[in-house]
Amino acid sequence: MTRRIVFAGCFLLAAIAPASAQDVVDPLTLMQRQFVEAYSGGDIDTALQVGEELMSRQPGNAFVAYDLARLRAARGELASALAWLLQASEAGFAEIAVLEEDADLATVRQSPGFPAILERVRANQAAEREAFQRQVAAHPPQLVPPRRLDPEKPAPLILALHGRGGRGGPMMQLWETVARQLGAVLAVPEALNPYASGFQWGTQEETAYQILQAIEVAAAKYPIDRDCVVLSGFSQGGRLSISTAFRHPESFTGVIVMGSAMDRGTSFPELTGADLPRFFFMVGDQDRVVERTRETSKRFSERGIAQRLVVYPGLGHTFPQDYVRQLKRAIRFVKTCAD
């Protein structure tokens, strides 16, 4: 299932990767990039021209159709905007929250034909959610039990999320020694959306679902202490670990965020710091996100959320060389449950 990302108000296919000097770009991909550049640059005339040519070649591209609806609505061409929205819904557009809140479509939502489009998009979303849930069930997380597992004594659970373009295997290697030494079960889910040589996570809602399902899969196989679940994530996985903990604070005792920070699109929940898990931030001083991580740490502290930040000298967007020691240090801070 191909997923989307949002860029400058324009829906992009995640498959449109940045070009390198060695890339041979096919005409269709080039046209998609031209559309994105014109759209994000505010060149409405060019965006309309390229977008409509693109739709003549890709009539099933729901996201370009949606963006064309926004462009036509911005010009006050409501009938044309409604027609493009209808085509987007028929092509499978499923972003119901975007459709209901998009300021560019405020006048279009007053049109008599809009309710039928809204219902079609809502049905698309339900079908897409069901398909995603089936996909998650078909790709369970990798599980590693501790060397000694007492069936009468539930074990802690550590969940580890890779970054964008990553795979589950390296996260398994990163955490396996630590989990075994702590007597914890390790669960490593893998994202489902292809990106570069690996995979990227989907929306906050989808990722939270996949994480919670990983807990259920682990609990079905091993005795898990549900009051002792630690969530960790690197880079994109770190951002989504934060948003998942905000959505489901009761499910985690702590969160370890590596090389990442709070996403600007994520809001703090209306909870006190005591109602949220503890957070441990790990980042290198050469990492491009270090200042954002410092800002995140400060905002957490101001809200009374238990947190600690460790900045590693000379480290870029990767893990500390003595990662076993550092991960155990992080676990000691966030794991408030009994050993």
N, C-alpha and C positions, 0 to 999 in steps of 0.2 A: 504494500500500500504506500503510495507516494505521499509524503507529508509536505507541509508548507512552512515558510517562515514569513514574517512581516518585515518589510523594509521600506521606510519612508512612506507608509500608507499604501504600499503596493504589494500584492501577493506575488511571491516568487516561488518557482519550483525549486526545491532543495537540490535537485539534480543539476541545476545550472551552477557549476563550480567556477571559481575565478579562473581566468585563462592564464597560462604560463607562456613563456616565450616559445616553447616547443609545441604548444597546442595547435592542432588543425581543427578549426571551429567550423562545424557544418552550418549551412545558411539559416536553418531554423533556430539553432541556438544563438547565432549572431543576431537574428531578428528579435529574439526574446531579450537579449541584453540591450539592444537599442531601445526597446520598449521601456525597460526598467530605467535606463538612463534618462530618457525623455520624461517619463512619469515623475521620477524622483527629483528631476531638475526643474519641474514646473513648466516644461514645454508642452502645453496641452495639444497644440496643433499636430506636432510630430508624434506625440503619444497616441492620439486618435488615429492618425494615418497608419502608423506601424502596427498598432494594436488591432485595427480592423483587418489589415492584411494578414496578420498573424492568425486571427480567428477564421479567415477564409481557408487557411491551411490546417488549422487545428480547431475545428468547430466544437470539440469537446473540452476545450480548456476553460474550465469554470472560473478560474481565478483572473484570467485576462478579461473574460466577459464581465466579471464583477467590477474590475477596475474601469472598464469602459463605461459601465453604468454610472460610476462615480464621476467620471469626466463629463459625461453628458448632463448629469444632474447639476454639476458646477456651472454649466452654461445655461441652465434653465430649460434644457430640452427634456422635459419630463417624460414624454411618450417614448422617446428613444432610450432614456435611462431605464424605464420600466421594461422595455423589450429586452435590453441587455441583461437585466436582473432575471427575467424569465428564462433566458437562455442559460444563464449561470446556474439557476436552480435545476433546470432540466439536465445540465451536465454534471450535477452532483454537488454543487456548492453546499457546504454544511456548517458554515460559521454563523450560527444563529445569534450569538451575542454581538458579533460585529455588525450583522445586518440590523439588529434592533437599536444599536447605539451609535452607528456611524453618522456623524454630524452632516456629512456631505449628502446624505440621503434623507434628510429630515422632511423635505417637501415631497419626495417620492413616497414616503410612508403614509402620506395623506391620500394617495391615489386609490380609487376603488379597486384596482387590480392587485394592490399590494398584499392584502390578507391571504390570497391564494398562494402567492409566491412564498410568503412567510411559512405557511403550513408545509409547502413542498420542501423548503430548506430544513424545517424541523424534522420532517421524516427522513431526509438525507442524513441529518446528524444522528438520529437514532440508529439507522442502518449502519452508519460508519462506526458508531460506538460498539455495536454488536460484533462487527467484523474485527475491530481492534481487540476486543476481549477474547475472541476466538484465537486470534494471532498470539496473544499473550499466553493463553493456555497451551498452545502448541510449542512455545519456546520458554520452558520453565528455567529458573535460575540454576546455575551450578552451585552445588552444595558440598561443603567439606565439614565433616564432624570432627570434634576433638578426638585425640588418641584414646582417651578414656571417657566414655559417656555413661553416666549412671542413670538408668531409666527411672529411678525413683527421685532423682534430683534434676529438675529442669535446668538447661544450660542457657547462658546468655546467647544472644544472637547479634552478629555483626553483618550489616548489609553494606556492600561497596559498589558505588556507581562509577563507571569510567567517564572520560570526557568525550567531547564531540570528535568524531573520527576515530575513537578508540575501540577496544574490544574488551570482553570480560576477562580473557586470559591473563593479561598483565596485572589487573587488579587482584586476581586470584593469587598470583605470585607475590604481590606486594603485601597482602594481608594474611596469607596462610600461616606463616610462622607465628605471627602475633596471636591469631585466633587460637591456634593449637596451644600455645603457652598459657593463654588465659582460660582454656577449657571452654571456649565458645564455639558455637556452630557458625560457619561462614556461609553467607548466601551472596552470590554475585549474579544479578540479572544483567542481561545485555540488551541494549537498545535495539529497536527493530527497523529503523530508518537508515538506509545506506547513505554514507557520507565519506568521500575520499576513499581510503583503504579500510575503513571501519564502519561505524554506525553512529547516529546521533539520536538523542532523545526527542520525544514529541512535545506536546503541550504540557503545561503544569498538571492539568487534570489527568492526562494520559499517564504521565510519569508517576504521579502519586498512586494511580490505580495499579501500575505494574509493580511498584515497591510494596504496596499492601498485599498484593497477590503473592509476592516472593515470601513474605512473612507467613502466609497461609500454607504455601508449599513446604517451607521448612518445618512448620509446626505439625504438618501431617506426617512427616517422616521422622522427626526427632522430638524429644521432650524439650520444649522451648519455654523459657521464663519470659512471659510477655511483659513483665515489668522491668526487663533488663535487655532492651533492644537498642542498639547503637546504629545510627545511619551515618554513612560517610560518602563523600563524593569528591571527585577531582574535576576542576574546570567547569564545564557545563553541568556535570554531575553534581558539583558542589552547589551551584546556584539552585538546582532543582531539589537538592537535599534541604535547603533552607525553605523553599516554598512548600515542600511536602510536610516538613515539620510544622510550619505555620498552619497548614490545612488540617493536620491530624496530630496535634501535640500530644494527645493521650497515647499514641502508639510508640513513642520514642523517649528514652531516658536521656539521650544525648546525640549530638550531631557534630561530626568532624568535617570541616570544610577545607579542602586543599587546593591552593592555587586558584581561588575564586572569591566571589563577594556576592552580596545581595543584589539580585537583578533589579534594575530600575523600575520594572513593571510590576514588582511584587510589593504589596502593602503589608504593614504590620497588622497582625490580628488584634481584635479588641479584647486582649487578655492581659493579665498582669505578668510580670516577668516570672513569678513563681509558678505560673500555670504552663510555662513553656519549658522545653528541654534545655539542657546546658549546651553551649556551643564552644568549640575549639577551632580557631582559625590558624592555618599553617600556610605561609607564603614566603617566597624568596624576595630579597630586596631588589633583584634584577627582573622580577616578574612584571609584566605589563599591567597586571591588575593590583599591584601592591598598594597604591594609593586608595583605590576603591575598597580594598580589603580593610585598610586602616579606617576609612570612613564608616564602613559597615560595623566594625568593632566599636567605634565610638557611639554610633547610633544605638547599638544593642545595649551598651553600658548605660546610656542616658535613659533608656526605657526600663532599666532594672532587670535586664535579661542576663543571667549568669553566663559569662563568656571570658575567653582568654585568647589573646593574639600572640603568636610567635612568628617573628620575621627572621629568616635565615640569611646571613651575609653571603653574598656571592652566588646565590641560588637563583636560577631563572624559573621558567614555567615547567617545573618537574618536581620530583620528590627529593627530600634530603638524602644524602648518601647513607647516613645511619638511620634509615627509615624505620627499622624495627624498634629501636629505642625511642624514636620520636612518636611513633604511633602508639606505643605503650604509654608514653607520657600523656598523649591526648586522651587515651582511654581512661587513665586514672582520673582525669579532670571531669569527664562527662558521664562516666559510669557510676551513678549514685547508688545503684542496687548493690546488694551484698555480694562479696566474692564467692 
